[in-house]
Amino acid sequence: MVIYTYPYTDKNTFTPEYLNAKRDSVMKINIPGGPEGSYMSTQEIDPPIFRGINVKGKFAAEIRGLWEVKGDMMGGPFVSLTRLDEVNQRVVTVEIFIYAPEEDKRNLLRHNEAALYSLELPGEFELETEEQK
């Protein structure tokens, strides 16, 4: 699981193009492959699927796709969930990716997805309580 944040600037942050570009830049810097110069990236042959969903009453952007390591023979499925942390005015992305050669990845992916949808952001519960008053 990978979690990363960045400042919220405007609603264009939640476009598929922006989120995919951000994902690739974060992964390139933080998840190197085995051979020198290799890095994780979104697979381009089969574009990821983007959809807006509701998580705990708030908008979230979900991306499902395949990742690969440029310069190596690794890859697999990923699911990314991006939400707005209203309290801290930042964007929070939580992502899982599976690498399990020769294994069925569906059950592994489903098991790990539970963490994506149960994430509570700092101050989120307090904000909801104040809004309900």
C-alpha positions as CSV (number, residue, x, y, z in Angstrom):
1,M,0.0,0.0,0.0
2,V,1.2,3.5,-0.8
3,I,-0.2,6.7,0.6
4,Y,0.8,10.1,-0.7
5,T,-0.6,13.6,-0.4
6,Y,-0.2,17.0,-2.1
7,P,-1.9,20.4,-1.8
8,Y,-5.4,20.8,-3.2
9,T,-5.4,23.6,-5.8
10,D,-8.6,23.3,-7.8
11,K,-11.3,20.9,-9.1
12,N,-9.0,20.0,-12.0
13,T,-7.0,17.9,-9.6
14,F,-9.7,15.2,-9.9
15,T,-9.4,14.6,-13.6
16,P,-8.2,11.2,-15.0
17,E,-5.3,12.9,-16.8
18,Y,-4.1,14.8,-13.7
19,L,-4.4,11.8,-11.4
20,N,-2.6,9.5,-13.8
21,A,0.3,11.9,-14.3
22,K,0.6,12.5,-10.6
23,R,0.6,8.7,-9.9
24,D,3.3,8.1,-12.5
25,S,5.5,10.9,-11.1
26,V,5.2,9.7,-7.5
27,M,5.8,6.1,-8.4
28,K,8.8,6.9,-10.6
29,I,10.5,8.7,-7.7
30,N,9.5,6.3,-4.9
31,I,9.2,2.8,-6.3
32,P,12.3,1.8,-8.3
33,G,12.6,-1.5,-10.1
34,G,15.4,-4.0,-9.7
35,P,17.7,-2.9,-12.5
36,E,19.2,0.6,-12.2
37,G,17.0,3.2,-14.0
38,S,13.8,1.1,-13.9
39,Y,10.7,2.4,-12.2
40,M,7.0,1.7,-11.7
41,S,4.6,3.3,-14.2
42,T,1.0,2.9,-15.3
43,Q,0.7,0.5,-18.2
44,E,-0.2,2.4,-21.4
45,I,-1.4,-0.4,-23.6
46,D,-4.7,-0.9,-21.6
47,P,-5.6,2.5,-20.1
48,P,-6.8,2.6,-16.5
49,I,-10.5,3.0,-15.7
50,F,-11.5,6.1,-13.9
51,R,-14.8,6.7,-12.0
52,G,-16.1,9.0,-9.4
53,I,-17.6,7.2,-6.4
54,N,-19.0,8.0,-3.0
55,V,-16.9,7.0,0.1
56,K,-18.4,7.9,3.5
57,G,-20.7,10.5,1.9
58,K,-17.8,12.2,0.1
59,F,-16.6,12.2,-3.6
60,A,-13.6,10.1,-4.3
61,A,-11.8,9.2,-7.6
62,E,-11.2,5.6,-8.1
63,I,-8.7,4.3,-10.7
64,R,-8.3,0.7,-11.7
65,G,-5.6,-0.4,-14.0
66,L,-2.4,-2.2,-14.6
67,W,1.1,-1.2,-13.5
68,E,4.4,-2.2,-15.0
69,V,8.1,-1.6,-14.2
70,K,9.8,0.3,-17.1
71,G,13.1,-1.5,-17.8
72,D,12.1,-4.7,-16.1
73,M,9.6,-7.6,-16.4
74,M,7.2,-6.8,-13.5
75,G,3.6,-5.8,-13.4
76,G,0.2,-6.4,-12.1
77,P,-3.1,-4.8,-11.2
78,F,-3.6,-1.7,-9.0
79,V,-6.5,0.3,-7.5
80,S,-6.1,3.9,-6.5
81,L,-8.5,5.9,-4.4
82,T,-8.1,9.7,-4.2
83,R,-10.0,11.9,-1.8
84,L,-10.0,15.5,-0.7
85,D,-8.9,16.1,2.9
86,E,-11.1,19.1,3.6
87,V,-9.6,19.8,7.0
88,N,-6.1,20.1,5.7
89,Q,-6.9,21.3,2.1
90,R,-4.8,18.5,0.6
91,V,-5.4,15.6,-1.7
92,V,-4.8,12.1,-0.3
93,T,-4.2,9.1,-2.5
94,V,-4.2,5.6,-1.2
95,E,-3.2,2.9,-3.6
96,I,-2.7,-0.8,-3.6
97,F,-0.8,-2.8,-6.2
98,I,-0.3,-6.5,-6.5
99,Y,2.7,-8.4,-7.7
100,A,2.2,-12.1,-7.5
101,P,3.6,-14.0,-10.5
102,E,1.9,-17.2,-11.3
103,E,-0.9,-16.6,-8.8
104,D,-4.6,-15.5,-9.0
105,K,-4.5,-11.8,-8.2
106,R,-8.3,-11.2,-7.9
107,N,-8.6,-12.4,-4.3
108,L,-5.4,-10.6,-3.2
109,L,-6.7,-7.4,-4.8
110,R,-10.1,-7.7,-3.2
111,H,-8.7,-8.4,0.2
112,N,-6.4,-5.3,0.1
113,E,-9.1,-3.1,-1.3
114,A,-10.9,-3.1,2.0
115,A,-8.2,-0.8,3.5
116,L,-8.8,1.8,0.7
117,Y,-12.4,2.2,1.5
118,S,-12.1,2.2,5.3
119,L,-9.5,5.0,5.5
120,E,-10.4,7.8,7.8
121,L,-8.6,11.1,7.3
122,P,-7.4,13.2,10.2
123,G,-10.1,15.3,11.6
124,E,-12.7,13.8,9.3
125,F,-14.9,12.4,12.1
126,E,-14.8,15.8,14.0
127,L,-15.8,17.7,10.8
128,E,-18.8,15.4,10.2
129,T,-19.9,15.8,13.8
130,E,-19.8,19.6,13.6
131,E,-21.6,19.6,10.2
132,Q,-24.4,17.5,11.7
133,K,-25.1,20.1,14.4
